[in-house]
Amino acid sequence: MALAKLGVVVLDCPDPRALAGFYAEVLGGTVEGEGDWVDLKVPGGSALAFQKAPGYVPPKWPAADASQQLHLDLVVEDLDAAEKGVLALGAKPLAEQGGSSFRVYADPAGHPFCLCAC
């Protein structure tokens, strides 16, 4: 028997509303809340939360002295189309792109995430 169930994945960031808006454009869903804590309700019942972190320093990828600690794998049907979309929304490539199974980016706050072919 499990001791707990997953509630939400929370990303620290300097601007919770802006980062929630980025992921709402990528994943769909509804942004809820203002201030230091913002939720993104994603279709299918999933959720992400974004928490203001004063002094936030983005992780480096890959770097042993400032590791990523967490990243999101986002499943897509068309890597090229999804890449074009996330770059237009402000994502930055973190590795040589053009792979056939996954590609690595940073969101506008610097969190690493992968687009993964389904």
Backbone bond lengths (Angstrom), bond angles and torsions (degrees), N, CA, C in turn:
res aa  C-N    CA-C-N  psi(-1)  N-CA   C-N-CA  omega(-1)  CA-C   N-CA-C  phi
1 M - - - 1.439 - - 1.529 109.19 -
2 A 1.315 116.33 136.57 1.463 121.88 179.32 1.521 110.56 -71.31
3 L 1.308 116.38 146.52 1.459 121.94 175.91 1.515 112.46 -84.66
4 A 1.331 116.75 -22.77 1.455 120.45 -176.68 1.519 109.15 -154.30
5 K 1.340 115.49 171.29 1.454 120.33 171.97 1.520 107.58 -129.66
6 L 1.319 115.82 151.65 1.452 120.68 -178.20 1.517 110.10 -67.56
7 G 1.318 116.82 128.44 1.453 121.21 176.73 1.515 110.71 -90.73
8 V 1.333 117.47 -63.17 1.460 122.16 -176.82 1.527 108.74 -159.18
9 V 1.305 116.64 150.21 1.463 122.23 171.03 1.524 106.45 -91.29
10 V 1.334 117.01 128.35 1.460 122.94 -176.15 1.524 109.31 -113.26
11 L 1.327 115.81 129.17 1.459 121.48 177.13 1.526 109.29 -108.79
12 D 1.334 117.30 123.68 1.456 121.00 171.91 1.522 108.38 -71.93
13 C 1.325 116.62 147.52 1.461 120.10 -178.50 1.525 109.53 -168.44
14 P 1.336 117.38 166.43 1.464 119.50 178.44 1.525 113.85 -79.72
15 D 1.349 118.42 -25.47 1.465 122.02 -176.43 1.533 109.35 -139.13
16 P 1.332 117.62 90.32 1.463 120.90 -175.05 1.528 114.50 -56.55
17 R 1.304 117.87 -41.90 1.474 120.52 -177.65 1.534 110.97 -65.55
18 A 1.319 116.88 -42.37 1.466 120.26 -179.52 1.531 110.94 -66.05
19 L 1.325 117.47 -43.10 1.466 119.34 -178.68 1.528 110.70 -69.86
20 A 1.327 117.87 -37.21 1.461 120.51 174.76 1.524 110.03 -61.51
21 G 1.318 117.45 -39.11 1.458 121.33 177.36 1.516 112.36 -63.30
22 F 1.334 117.37 -39.50 1.472 121.29 175.95 1.526 109.83 -58.63
23 Y 1.340 116.85 -51.35 1.465 119.80 -177.81 1.528 112.18 -70.01
24 A 1.321 118.41 -28.09 1.468 120.33 174.57 1.526 109.94 -64.53
25 E 1.323 117.81 -38.43 1.463 120.96 176.71 1.524 111.48 -68.20
26 V 1.329 117.38 -35.68 1.467 121.59 -179.21 1.524 111.67 -76.17
27 L 1.348 117.34 -45.63 1.461 122.38 -171.38 1.531 114.43 -104.31
28 G 1.326 117.88 -13.36 1.454 120.57 -169.94 1.521 108.67 83.60
29 G 1.298 116.43 -179.98 1.453 119.81 176.26 1.507 113.38 109.87
30 T 1.332 114.31 -173.34 1.457 122.62 -173.82 1.516 109.92 -124.20
31 V 1.332 115.41 127.99 1.467 121.60 176.28 1.520 108.08 -86.44
32 E 1.341 115.78 130.41 1.462 121.49 -179.06 1.515 109.95 -130.16
33 G 1.319 116.04 132.55 1.456 121.18 175.34 1.514 112.89 104.97
34 E 1.308 113.91 168.18 1.467 123.80 179.87 1.520 107.82 -141.71
35 G 1.301 116.67 169.73 1.454 120.82 172.31 1.517 113.37 81.10
36 D 1.333 114.95 -137.35 1.462 121.50 -171.96 1.525 114.57 -78.90
37 W 1.338 118.50 -11.65 1.472 122.17 -178.22 1.517 108.68 -141.02
38 V 1.327 116.57 124.44 1.460 122.03 179.37 1.524 108.35 -132.34
39 D 1.323 116.55 136.87 1.462 122.20 178.45 1.522 110.49 -105.04
40 L 1.315 115.78 149.11 1.456 122.54 170.33 1.517 107.06 -121.54
41 K 1.321 116.48 112.08 1.462 122.60 176.31 1.525 107.19 -88.62
42 V 1.325 116.64 114.84 1.459 123.12 -174.45 1.529 109.36 -98.17
43 P 1.345 117.75 142.43 1.467 119.53 177.31 1.531 111.35 -51.06
44 G 1.313 116.33 140.77 1.455 121.19 -178.73 1.515 113.09 95.54
45 G 1.332 117.47 0.29 1.452 120.33 175.62 1.512 115.63 94.92
46 S 1.316 118.15 -2.51 1.466 120.57 178.08 1.520 110.29 -78.38
47 A 1.330 115.17 165.77 1.457 119.35 178.57 1.522 110.24 -152.51
48 L 1.305 114.90 150.62 1.461 123.52 168.36 1.515 106.48 -125.67
49 A 1.319 116.99 152.47 1.456 121.26 174.25 1.519 108.41 -128.18
50 F 1.324 114.79 153.77 1.453 121.81 -176.64 1.515 108.08 -130.58
51 Q 1.343 115.65 125.47 1.457 121.62 -173.82 1.517 109.49 -119.89
52 K 1.346 116.18 131.41 1.463 120.34 177.80 1.521 109.26 -66.57
53 A 1.331 115.16 131.12 1.457 120.86 179.77 1.531 108.42 -126.74
54 P 1.332 117.29 100.04 1.460 119.53 177.69 1.530 110.35 -57.85
55 G 1.308 116.48 135.97 1.456 120.23 -178.88 1.515 113.77 76.94
56 Y 1.323 116.93 14.64 1.462 121.37 -178.53 1.526 111.48 -53.63
57 V 1.315 116.33 132.40 1.465 123.57 175.02 1.524 106.30 -122.06
58 P 1.341 118.28 121.14 1.463 119.44 -177.96 1.524 111.82 -66.01
59 P 1.331 116.81 148.78 1.459 120.19 176.06 1.525 110.09 -67.91
60 K 1.315 115.35 161.18 1.466 121.09 175.54 1.522 107.35 -108.43
61 W 1.304 116.13 145.46 1.453 119.78 -178.79 1.502 110.02 -130.19
62 P 1.283 119.23 131.56 1.473 125.98 -26.80 1.522 108.91 -82.91
63 A 1.291 117.54 140.83 1.460 121.43 179.69 1.528 109.13 -156.15
64 A 1.312 116.16 123.05 1.465 120.66 -178.80 1.527 112.49 -65.62
65 D 1.345 117.63 -29.94 1.464 120.32 -176.70 1.527 113.77 -86.45
66 A 1.316 118.39 -9.30 1.471 121.46 178.30 1.527 107.85 -151.75
67 S 1.316 115.49 60.51 1.459 121.15 -170.63 1.518 112.76 -64.18
68 Q 1.326 113.99 162.35 1.457 120.76 -177.10 1.522 113.03 -69.33
69 Q 1.308 120.39 -29.90 1.460 126.39 178.64 1.516 113.95 65.68
70 L 1.308 119.57 -32.44 1.456 123.20 -176.86 1.513 107.54 -160.23
71 H 1.325 117.07 142.68 1.460 119.47 169.14 1.522 108.79 -149.30
72 L 1.320 115.84 159.56 1.459 121.85 179.80 1.518 109.43 -103.98
73 D 1.324 117.23 135.45 1.458 123.09 169.91 1.522 107.19 -100.76
74 L 1.320 116.67 116.97 1.461 122.54 -178.48 1.522 108.27 -108.93
75 V 1.316 117.22 120.15 1.464 122.93 -175.96 1.524 109.56 -84.50
76 V 1.345 115.88 130.30 1.470 121.85 -178.89 1.518 109.57 -132.97
77 E 1.329 115.83 157.06 1.458 120.78 178.26 1.522 111.88 -86.13
78 D 1.331 118.07 -31.44 1.457 122.45 -176.17 1.529 108.81 -131.72
79 L 1.345 116.84 103.07 1.461 120.78 -176.95 1.521 112.44 -59.35
80 D 1.329 117.57 -42.70 1.463 119.98 -177.69 1.526 111.62 -63.57
81 A 1.325 117.51 -44.54 1.462 121.40 179.52 1.526 111.00 -66.61
82 A 1.332 117.33 -42.39 1.460 120.90 179.55 1.524 110.76 -65.42
83 E 1.327 116.71 -39.58 1.468 120.16 177.55 1.527 110.26 -60.64
84 K 1.299 117.02 -47.75 1.459 121.19 178.80 1.532 110.40 -56.54
85 G 1.324 116.60 -42.78 1.455 121.19 -179.69 1.513 113.88 -65.54
86 V 1.337 117.92 -47.52 1.471 119.36 -177.77 1.523 111.31 -69.06
87 L 1.333 117.52 -34.61 1.464 119.54 176.98 1.527 110.66 -64.74
88 A 1.336 117.35 -39.66 1.460 121.38 177.68 1.528 111.74 -64.32
89 L 1.331 117.16 -26.87 1.465 121.93 179.49 1.526 112.86 -86.08
90 G 1.328 117.67 -5.19 1.461 120.16 177.49 1.509 116.18 112.55
91 A 1.334 118.87 3.59 1.467 120.69 176.10 1.524 109.32 -68.57
92 K 1.332 116.02 155.19 1.462 122.11 178.00 1.528 108.59 -123.22
93 P 1.348 117.87 134.75 1.468 119.80 176.83 1.529 110.54 -65.99
94 L 1.342 116.18 140.56 1.463 120.66 178.08 1.523 112.54 -109.97
95 A 1.302 117.19 -5.62 1.460 120.51 -178.26 1.519 107.81 -150.57
96 E 1.316 116.04 166.15 1.462 120.82 173.87 1.519 108.38 -55.78
97 Q 1.332 117.09 123.10 1.452 120.68 -176.02 1.528 110.80 -93.26
98 G 1.313 115.62 174.62 1.451 121.24 179.36 1.513 113.13 109.49
99 G 1.336 117.81 1.86 1.456 120.93 177.77 1.519 111.02 -65.38
100 S 1.325 115.38 157.31 1.465 119.47 -176.99 1.523 113.41 -93.64
101 S 1.348 118.86 -13.21 1.461 119.01 -178.46 1.524 113.37 -115.25
102 F 1.334 119.47 -29.54 1.463 120.99 176.71 1.525 110.00 -159.42
103 R 1.345 114.55 159.18 1.462 122.56 176.84 1.518 108.46 -140.77
104 V 1.336 117.07 146.01 1.465 122.78 -171.37 1.530 110.72 -112.17
105 Y 1.348 115.33 134.24 1.463 122.41 -178.38 1.519 109.62 -138.26
106 A 1.335 115.62 169.43 1.463 122.22 167.45 1.523 107.26 -114.70
107 D 1.331 116.61 138.52 1.462 120.16 173.98 1.536 108.53 -73.21
108 P 1.325 119.33 176.12 1.476 120.17 -177.54 1.534 114.84 -58.98
109 A 1.330 118.55 -21.99 1.467 120.85 177.06 1.521 112.01 -93.06
110 G 1.340 118.12 -2.14 1.454 121.86 176.95 1.510 116.53 99.04
111 H 1.347 119.02 0.10 1.459 121.15 178.15 1.526 109.89 -71.54
112 P 1.334 118.03 131.44 1.461 119.72 175.89 1.528 111.45 -69.83
113 F 1.327 115.96 144.47 1.460 121.68 170.42 1.512 108.40 -149.62
114 C 1.326 115.84 155.03 1.460 121.75 -179.89 1.516 109.59 -115.92
115 L 1.329 115.14 140.78 1.455 120.92 164.96 1.522 105.36 -95.20
116 C 1.314 116.87 125.05 1.461 122.68 -175.40 1.516 110.35 -119.38
117 A 1.327 116.14 131.20 1.459 120.62 177.71 1.521 109.13 -67.94
118 C 1.340 115.99 136.63 1.475 119.07 179.24 1.516 111.05 -86.22
